[in-house]
């Protein structure tokens, strides 16, 4: 097994399936709720900026997220929180009944499990129901949502908790994600090794920044990397 790696963990959105497949299905929502979606995205940018500047994690993350979004929209926070829960968290999950994974994901996950690796998953959005709809809910040793840890990636707290839940030191885990800024940097900040799944149209790595341990665009490449 490659270089003493004992566990492998994955991001979900954009990592186990291509983002464009979800984005296409979200077009009616964007047309209907574009203002809310824009404010929600801006809120998460604000939260990440606060985290970068050293703000503490939020024990009531969803309340805090709703408060910021409500200020941006000039509406009451509690009704907006309920709307976000219904539209963005619950309704979006239903779309995953028709989302297809990247090629070779199922066979690669099965092969990695058979190798004896501990399997983990960490997502910025609640992943459990999505995993069920995608047909890959079984076989995980740890499944975690960063929001429930009080912060968004790349804050280190959720990566640290993921390692603890997997029962491994971070340096024994390879974390696989599609976002350099959130996944690669976040996992590397706690000592995890990193694999970056990239769009094949994107050439090279981020200039003047630490490179991931491995970059790939096909899950068979990930499997080959682990068995070399």
C-alpha positions in Angstrom: 0.0 0.0 0.0 1.3 3.4 -0.9 3.7 5.0 1.6 1.9 3.9 4.7 -1.5 5.4 3.9 -4.1 3.6 6.1 -7.2 5.6 5.3 -8.7 7.5 2.4 -11.4 10.2 2.7 -13.4 12.0 0.1 -15.2 15.3 -0.4 -18.6 14.7 -2.0 -19.8 17.6 -4.2 -17.8 17.9 -7.3 -15.5 15.0 -6.2 -17.7 11.9 -6.5 -19.9 13.4 -9.2 -19.4 16.2 -11.7 -20.7 19.6 -10.5 -22.3 20.3 -13.9 -24.8 17.5 -13.5 -26.2 19.2 -10.4 -25.9 22.7 -11.8 -28.1 21.7 -14.8 -30.8 20.5 -12.5 -30.6 23.6 -10.4 -31.5 26.0 -13.3 -35.2 26.2 -12.3 -34.2 27.0 -8.7 -31.7 29.7 -9.8 -34.3 31.3 -12.0 -36.9 31.3 -9.2 -34.7 32.0 -6.1 -31.7 33.7 -7.6 -31.6 36.5 -5.0 -31.6 34.0 -2.2 -28.9 31.9 -3.8 -26.7 34.9 -4.4 -27.0 36.0 -0.8 -26.4 32.5 0.5 -23.2 32.3 -1.5 -22.1 35.7 -0.3 -22.8 34.6 3.3 -20.5 31.6 3.0 -17.8 33.7 1.5 -18.1 36.1 4.5 -17.9 33.1 6.9 -14.8 31.7 5.3 -13.2 35.2 5.4 -14.0 35.5 9.1 -12.5 32.0 9.7 -9.3 33.0 7.8 -9.1 36.0 10.1 -9.3 33.8 13.2 -13.0 34.0 14.2 -14.1 31.1 16.5 -16.2 28.2 15.2 -20.0 28.6 15.6 -21.8 26.3 18.0 -25.1 27.2 16.2 -23.7 27.4 12.6 -27.1 27.3 10.9 -28.4 30.2 13.0 -25.3 32.2 12.3 -25.5 31.6 8.6 -29.2 32.6 8.5 -28.5 35.8 10.5 -25.9 37.0 7.9 -28.0 36.0 5.0 -31.0 37.8 6.5 -29.0 41.0 6.9 -28.0 40.8 3.3 -31.6 40.4 2.2 -33.1 42.7 4.9 -35.5 40.0 6.2 -36.2 38.2 9.4 -33.6 35.5 10.3 -35.8 32.7 11.6 -38.2 32.5 8.7 -35.2 32.7 6.3 -33.5 29.9 8.2 -36.5 27.7 7.7 -36.6 28.6 4.0 -33.0 27.8 3.5 -33.5 24.5 5.3 -36.4 23.6 3.1 -35.1 24.8 -0.3 -31.3 24.5 -0.2 -30.8 21.6 2.2 -33.9 19.4 1.7 -35.2 20.1 -1.8 -31.7 20.0 -3.3 -31.1 16.5 -1.9 -34.0 15.2 -3.9 -32.1 16.0 -7.1 -29.5 13.4 -6.2 -31.9 10.6 -7.0 -31.0 11.3 -10.7 -27.3 12.4 -10.3 -24.7 10.0 -11.8 -21.3 9.5 -10.2 -18.1 9.9 -12.1 -17.1 6.9 -14.0 -15.3 4.1 -12.0 -16.3 5.6 -8.6 -18.1 2.5 -7.4 -15.5 0.1 -8.5 -12.7 2.3 -7.0 -14.5 2.6 -3.7 -15.0 -1.1 -3.5 -11.4 -1.9 -4.4 -10.1 0.6 -1.8 -12.3 -1.0 0.9 -11.0 -4.5 -0.1 -7.4 -3.2 0.4 -8.3 -2.7 4.0 -8.2 1.1 4.0 -10.5 3.0 6.4 -13.0 5.0 4.5 -14.1 8.6 5.4 -16.2 11.3 3.9 -16.3 15.0 4.7 -18.6 17.5 3.0 -19.6 21.1 3.5 -23.3 20.2 3.1 -25.0 17.3 5.0 -24.0 14.2 3.0 -26.0 11.2 4.5 -29.1 11.5 2.4 -27.1 12.3 -0.8 -25.0 9.2 -0.3 -28.2 7.1 0.0 -29.6 8.6 -3.3 -26.3 8.1 -5.0 -26.2 4.5 -3.9 -23.0 4.7 -1.9 -24.1 5.0 1.6 -22.5 1.8 2.9 -19.0 0.9 3.9 -17.9 4.3 5.4 -16.0 4.3 8.7 -16.7 8.0 9.2 -19.1 10.5 7.5 -18.9 14.1 8.6 -20.4 17.5 7.7 -18.2 20.5 8.3 -21.2 22.8 9.1 -22.0 20.5 12.1 -18.5 21.1 13.3 -19.2 24.9 13.4 -17.1 26.0 10.4 -16.7 25.5 6.6 -13.7 24.1 4.8 -10.8 24.9 4.8 -11.1 25.4 8.5 -9.0 22.6 10.1 -11.6 21.6 12.8 -13.6 19.3 10.5 -10.5 17.6 9.1 -9.2 17.0 12.6 -12.5 15.5 13.7 -12.6 13.4 10.6 -9.3 11.9 11.4 -10.4 11.2 15.0 -13.6 9.6 13.8 -11.6 7.4 11.4 -9.3 6.4 14.3 -6.2 7.4 12.4 -3.6 10.2 12.7 -4.0 12.8 9.9 -0.7 11.9 8.3 -2.0 8.3 7.6 -5.0 9.7 5.6 -5.2 10.7 1.9 -8.0 13.2 1.4 -9.5 13.5 -2.0 -11.3 16.6 -3.2 -12.0 18.8 -6.2 -11.3 22.2 -4.6 -7.7 23.3 -4.2 -8.7 26.1 -1.8 -11.1 24.2 0.4 -10.1 20.5 0.1 -6.4 20.4 -0.6 -5.4 23.4 1.6 -7.7 22.3 4.4 -6.6 18.7 4.5 -2.9 19.7 4.2 -3.2 22.1 7.1 -3.7 19.3 9.5 -1.1 17.0 8.0 -3.2 14.9 5.7 -1.9 13.8 2.3 -3.9 15.2 -0.6 -5.3 14.1 -3.9 -6.9 16.7 -6.2 -9.4 15.6 -8.9 -9.2 18.3 -11.6 -11.1 19.2 -14.7 -8.9 17.8 -17.5 -9.2 21.2 -19.2 -7.3 22.8 -16.2 -3.6 22.6 -16.9 -1.0 22.5 -14.1 -1.3 23.3 -10.5 -1.7 26.6 -8.6 1.5 28.6 -9.2 3.6 29.4 -6.2 1.4 27.3 -3.9 2.0 23.9 -2.4 1.1 21.1 -4.7 -1.2 18.2 -3.8 0.5 14.8 -3.4 -1.4 13.6 -6.4 -3.6 15.0 -9.2 -5.9 13.0 -11.3 -9.0 13.2 -13.6 -10.1 9.6 -13.7 -10.8 7.3 -10.7 -8.8 4.5 -12.2 -5.8 6.8 -11.9 -6.5 7.1 -8.2 -6.7 3.4 -7.7 -3.4 2.9 -9.6 -1.8 5.6 -7.5 -2.8 3.7 -4.3 -1.5 0.3 -5.5 1.8 1.5 -7.0 
